[in-house]
Amino acid sequence: MNNNLKIAIADNSNKLQQLLLESLKKHDNIEITHVSSDGYLCIEGLKESKPDILIMDILLPKVAGFEVLDFIKENSNLKDLTIIIMTALTNDKTIKRIIDYDVKYIINKPFDIDKLISTSINLHRDKLSEKSELTKQDVIYDKMYGVISKLLIDLGIKPSLSGFDYLKTAILKVYNEAELLNAVTKELYPVVAEIYQTEAANVERSMRHAIELAWGNKAIIKSAIKNYGYTNKLIKRPPNKKFISIICDYLRSIDFQPNTPDKNY
């Protein structure tokens, strides 16, 4: 049985295609199913083969990237396809629209190819692992995830940052288990780190970095936080714990009830 990771690529840049191919071919456990220069060829390739991961630019000629995403969404045989979007478009409207398609990872162009490949491998490994199956049931597919994602985007935190994923998972965990907020370093960071197979220190640092970047537009983020019912003055960037607390308090204030099956989150 062939257990290679099967990857398809869709990008209209021949240079980027070549760079990706050269890097991917260095990995014996990776198989490239097809490479497409436009959306039409990408769809045709998906009809003929079933990759594990599609790495795709959202801006494609002939058939737009969002039309490719529509095709994937409408075909049940592609329901397990992991989608990674490469894009130079980072405006909120585009990012929100991409997220609606259950895209697993968004990376800004230009990017580190080695990081993209390691992310692809980790996403596939997570999907195959038993621990990941529990994670997908308890975290990734929780409908509140979309609500939290929208809040973070509104605050100016980009989904392409690893801190974005760590924050939304931490927020969901604290929403369901408020006591975790009293043990951020000893319990919350390690819990998130275990889910993403990283170090707790990296979780803390990435969260802080994401908030710092958003805080560069201080007027926007302070205004948004105020809309969440937080009335105290925030002169400096809030630490991770305070930031998570503000979002969770807001979610509880609107009495959000995710429409999910009963689980012990």
Phi, psi and omega in degrees: 000132180276114180258016179297149174283120183263122184236135173248149182234138175224109179199140184273003178266113179297326180295314180293320177305313182295318179297317178296315181298315180298319181288318182293325182291348177285347182256115183294337184265012179245132178241130180266115184281317176194155178236128184237143178261354178210170184293325180297312180294328177297313179297317179298321178294322179291333177289327186269333182224164181234089179286163174278325184225137171247120175259114192221139170280141180284339178261100181234144176284167178068298175234121186294156180303322180292331175290325175296318178297323176297317179300315180297316182297326184273354182248111185297333180288352177251014185296335181266003181291127175271127184250129174242124182258128171259132181202150172260358179269111184240016178289152186303320183298316180293315181298315179300318181294320179297316182301328181298342180266013178061036175293134186276336184204136176237128181234133182283139171274140354285161184215170178275114184298321180298322178294320179298316181293317179296324177296317179300314180297317181294320179297318180291318179299318179299319182296327183276338186279149178297322180297322179294325178300319177293320180299315181297322180289319188267340185230298192301321184261010174294130185295338178292339180305319179295322179296314180295319179302316180297319179299316182294320178295319178299331179276359176091014179269122187280134179298340180288345180278139177297329178299334178298310180295318180297319180295314184292327177290318179297319180296316179297318180297315181291325177300319182276333181225084187302331183295341178297334181293339179274357180219056185299311184287318186278332185236310187295308180301314178298323179297313179295319180299321180295321180298317184262008177054054178222190180263147180301322180297325178291322177299311181299314183294318181292321176299312182299319180297317180298317180292322179299317180296317179296324182291350175298330173260065190305317183299319182292311184290325178293322178294318180295316179298322178298323178294341178274009175091007179273114188261345179289155181284135176246092181281317180253165175303128179290143174294167183308314184300314180294318180300312179298319180298318181299314181294317181295319178299321179295315180299321178289328182292331179267003176053048181291131178237102181297139180274074183234158177299156179294124179218159176267083182286000000 
